[in-house]
Amino acid sequence: MKILVAVDRDEESQMALRYTCHLLEHFDAHVDALYVKPDVVEAGAEGAYAPFTTPQDFHAAMEAEAQRALEEIIETCEVCLGAKIPCEPRVAVGDPAEEILRVAEEGDYDMVVLGSRGGSSFKGLLLGAVHARILHDACRPVLILRNFRPVRKILVAYRGSECDEGALKFLGRLFQKKRPEITIMHVQETKTAESEEEARQCLEEAERIIRGLGFSPVLMTARGDFVDEVLKAVTVNRFDLIVLGAHWQKRPKYLAMISDEALDLVRLTNRPVLVFREPSDEPLFPREGHGIQKE
């Protein structure tokens, strides 16, 4: 399994890298830690206010910051190497969201991991522009991390879509060694007028899939608003990870955007969230001129 972790000098992103290596401990995996360095030319063209600073000073400061970030990333990578997981720092130049998306696609990674500011419920409401862009446009699973906690209990918010089925299969692959308790929850949403029989069949299908991967799940049902009921379950049962599909209806590829409910869950919880999306056959970026530097 090949994982891309976006990192900078913030503690949250460094934690995300440590978390990823802990998650994949004794797993056949490779981790790349990507730092996106601002384009000095573009940053200067934006006319940032920097009194008494020459262009040469500004460039030197940016390079020094990038070097400090890279040194910290290399140090954090030692955690992965200690767990016998290859970890390689990489550097790209440009817009953070665009470069993360580009590298994830061109490197054919299995998952993108992002650290997110927020140890409290209030801070959990804050979803940065970079995170939102990647959640919207990444053609692969995205794991948003907020705190370092062992994954012992997982909640899968299951609606029965192909995307949800893919999430279950990906989850089984990711946790084949650690074997946490997996709860599959289906919400009978008021707006869909789903019958009891349809809800039962949906859960039975989910159970069949996850049992086929060697897990014995806990099954849970609720009735009401999808987001509200999932958040209630997380509060009561203190799950360590929430898993859901990026979209719950079968749509043409050009409309396969993340659902509002998935975004709301990422914004409103302070738990890690894995948002699953199948890799797309359509490249988001051209294959040339990506400007990746390998350190």
C-alpha positions in Angstrom: 0.0 0.0 0.0 1.4 3.4 -1.0 0.4 6.4 1.2 1.0 10.1 0.6 1.1 12.3 3.7 1.0 16.1 3.2 3.2 17.7 5.8 4.5 21.1 6.8 6.0 22.5 10.0 2.7 22.5 11.9 2.4 19.9 14.7 -0.8 18.6 13.2 0.8 17.5 10.0 3.7 16.0 11.8 1.2 14.1 14.0 -0.5 12.9 10.8 2.8 11.4 9.6 3.4 9.7 13.0 -0.2 8.4 13.0 0.1 7.0 9.5 3.3 5.1 10.4 1.6 3.8 13.6 -1.5 2.7 11.6 0.6 0.8 9.0 3.0 -0.7 11.6 4.1 -4.2 10.3 2.1 -3.5 7.1 3.5 -3.9 3.6 3.4 -0.2 2.9 5.4 2.7 1.7 4.9 6.3 3.0 5.9 9.5 1.2 5.9 12.7 3.1 5.2 15.7 0.8 6.1 19.2 1.6 4.8 21.9 -0.8 7.1 24.9 -0.9 5.5 28.2 -2.0 6.5 29.4 -5.4 8.8 32.4 -4.6 8.1 34.1 -7.9 4.3 33.8 -7.5 4.4 34.8 -3.8 6.4 37.9 -4.8 4.0 38.7 -7.6 1.1 38.7 -5.1 2.6 41.9 -3.6 2.9 40.6 0.0 3.7 43.5 2.4 7.2 43.1 3.6 8.8 46.4 4.6 12.6 46.7 4.6 12.9 43.3 2.8 14.6 42.9 -0.5 13.5 40.2 -3.0 16.8 38.4 -2.2 16.0 38.5 1.5 12.5 37.2 0.9 13.8 34.4 -1.3 16.4 33.4 1.3 13.8 33.4 4.1 11.5 31.1 2.0 14.4 28.7 1.3 15.4 28.6 5.0 11.8 27.9 6.0 11.6 25.0 3.5 14.9 23.6 4.7 13.7 23.7 8.3 10.5 22.0 7.3 12.4 19.3 5.4 14.7 18.6 8.4 11.6 18.1 10.7 10.0 15.8 8.1 13.1 13.7 7.9 13.2 13.5 11.7 9.5 12.4 11.8 10.2 9.8 9.1 12.4 8.1 11.6 9.2 6.9 13.3 8.2 5.1 10.2 11.7 3.6 9.7 11.6 2.4 13.3 8.4 0.5 12.4 10.2 -0.9 9.3 8.0 1.2 7.0 9.9 3.0 4.2 9.3 6.7 4.5 10.7 9.2 2.0 10.5 13.0 2.1 9.4 14.8 -1.1 9.2 18.4 -2.0 7.0 20.1 -4.6 6.7 23.8 -5.5 3.4 25.7 -6.0 -0.1 25.8 -4.7 -0.5 23.2 -1.8 -3.8 21.8 -2.8 -3.0 21.5 -6.5 0.4 20.0 -5.9 -0.9 17.4 -3.4 -3.6 16.4 -5.9 -1.1 16.2 -8.7 1.4 14.1 -6.8 -1.3 11.8 -5.5 -2.6 11.1 -9.0 0.8 10.8 -10.8 2.2 8.7 -8.0 -0.9 6.4 -8.0 -1.1 6.5 -4.2 -3.7 4.3 -2.4 -4.6 7.0 0.1 -3.9 10.7 0.9 -3.5 11.6 4.6 -3.9 15.2 5.9 -3.5 16.6 9.4 -6.2 19.0 10.5 -6.0 21.7 13.2 -8.4 21.0 15.9 -8.2 19.1 19.2 -11.5 20.5 20.4 -15.1 20.3 19.1 -15.0 24.0 18.2 -11.8 23.7 16.2 -13.2 20.6 14.5 -15.6 22.9 12.8 -12.7 24.6 10.9 -11.9 22.9 7.6 -9.2 24.7 5.7 -9.4 25.6 2.0 -6.6 23.0 1.2 -8.5 20.2 2.9 -11.8 21.1 1.3 -10.2 21.2 -2.2 -8.6 17.8 -1.7 -11.8 16.3 -0.4 -13.7 17.6 -3.4 -11.1 16.7 -6.1 -9.0 13.7 -4.9 -9.7 10.6 -6.9 -8.7 8.3 -4.1 -9.4 7.8 -0.3 -8.6 10.8 1.9 -7.9 10.4 5.7 -8.4 13.5 7.8 -6.6 13.3 11.1 -7.2 15.5 14.2 -5.6 13.6 17.1 -3.3 10.7 17.8 -5.4 7.8 19.1 -5.1 4.1 18.7 -7.8 2.8 16.3 -9.8 0.2 18.3 -13.3 1.1 17.4 -14.4 2.1 13.9 -17.8 3.4 12.8 -18.8 2.8 9.1 -21.6 5.1 8.0 -23.2 2.8 5.4 -25.9 3.8 2.8 -25.5 0.9 0.4 -23.9 2.7 -2.5 -21.1 1.3 -4.6 -18.9 3.9 -3.0 -19.8 2.6 0.5 -19.1 -1.0 -0.6 -15.7 0.2 -1.8 -15.1 1.8 1.6 -15.8 -1.5 3.4 -13.4 -3.4 1.1 -10.7 -0.7 1.5 -11.2 -0.8 5.3 -10.7 -4.5 5.4 -7.5 -4.2 3.5 -6.2 -1.3 5.6 -6.9 -3.0 9.0 -6.2 -6.6 8.1 -3.4 -6.8 10.7 -4.8 -4.7 13.5 -8.3 -6.1 13.7 -10.3 -3.4 15.4 -14.0 -3.6 16.3 -16.0 -2.5 13.3 -19.6 -1.1 13.7 -21.7 -0.7 10.6 -24.4 1.9 11.0 -27.3 2.5 8.6 -29.6 5.5 9.0 -33.1 5.3 7.7 -33.2 8.8 6.5 -36.5 10.7 6.8 -36.1 12.4 3.4 -35.7 9.1 1.6 -38.7 7.3 3.1 -36.8 4.0 3.3 -38.7 1.0 4.4 -37.7 -1.3 7.3 -37.1 -4.1 4.7 -34.8 -1.9 2.6 -32.8 -0.9 5.6 -32.4 -4.5 6.7 -31.3 -5.6 3.3 -28.7 -2.8 3.2 -27.2 -3.9 6.5 -27.2 -7.5 5.5 -25.2 -6.7 2.4 -22.7 -4.7 4.4 -22.3 -7.5 6.9 -21.8 -10.0 4.1 -19.0 -7.9 2.6 -17.1 -7.3 5.8 -17.5 -10.9 7.0 -16.0 -12.0 3.7 -12.9 -10.0 4.7 -12.6 -11.8 8.1 -14.3 -9.3 10.4 -17.3 -9.9 12.7 -19.1 -6.5 12.7 -21.5 -4.9 15.1 -24.7 -3.8 13.3 -26.5 -0.6 14.2 -29.6 1.2 12.8 -31.0 4.7 13.5 -33.8 6.8 12.0 -33.5 10.5 11.2 -31.0 12.9 9.7 -27.9 11.1 8.4 -25.3 13.5 9.8 -27.1 14.0 13.1 -27.4 10.3 13.8 -23.8 9.5 12.9 -22.6 12.3 15.2 -24.8 11.0 18.0 -23.4 7.5 17.6 -19.8 8.9 17.7 -20.5 10.9 20.9 -22.1 8.0 22.7 -19.8 5.2 21.6 -16.5 7.1 21.4 -15.4 5.6 18.1 -11.8 6.2 17.1 -12.4 6.5 13.3 -15.4 7.3 11.1 -15.5 5.8 7.6 -17.9 6.7 4.8 -18.2 6.9 1.0 -17.5 10.3 -0.6 -20.9 10.1 -2.4 -23.9 8.0 -2.0 -25.6 8.1 -5.3 -24.3 6.6 -8.6 -23.4 9.7 -10.7 -21.6 10.3 -13.9 -17.9 10.9 -13.3 -18.1 14.6 -14.0 -20.7 14.9 -11.2 -19.0 12.6 -8.8 -18.4 15.3 -6.2 -18.2 14.6 -2.5 -21.7 14.7 -0.9 -22.7 17.6 1.4 -23.2 15.1 4.2 -19.6 13.8 4.0 -18.3 17.3 4.1 -20.5 18.1 7.1 -19.3 15.1 9.0 -15.6 16.0 8.4 -16.4 19.6 9.6 -18.5 18.7 12.6 -16.5 15.9 14.3 -13.2 16.0 16.1 -12.6 12.3 15.2 -10.4 11.1 12.3 -12.5 10.6 9.2 -11.7 8.4 6.2 -13.6 9.5 3.1 -13.5 6.8 0.4 -13.6 7.4 -3.3 -12.6 5.0 -6.1 -9.7 6.2 -8.2 -10.8 7.8 -11.4 -9.9 6.8 -14.9 -9.8 10.4 -16.0 -6.6 12.3 -15.1 -7.2 15.5 -13.2 -3.8 16.9 -14.4 -1.6 16.4 -17.5 1.3 14.1 -17.0 4.0 16.6 -17.9 5.6 19.5 -16.1 4.5 18.7 -12.6 7.7 20.2 -11.1 8.2 17.6 -8.4 11.5 17.6 -6.6 12.7 14.4 -4.9 15.0 14.9 -1.9 
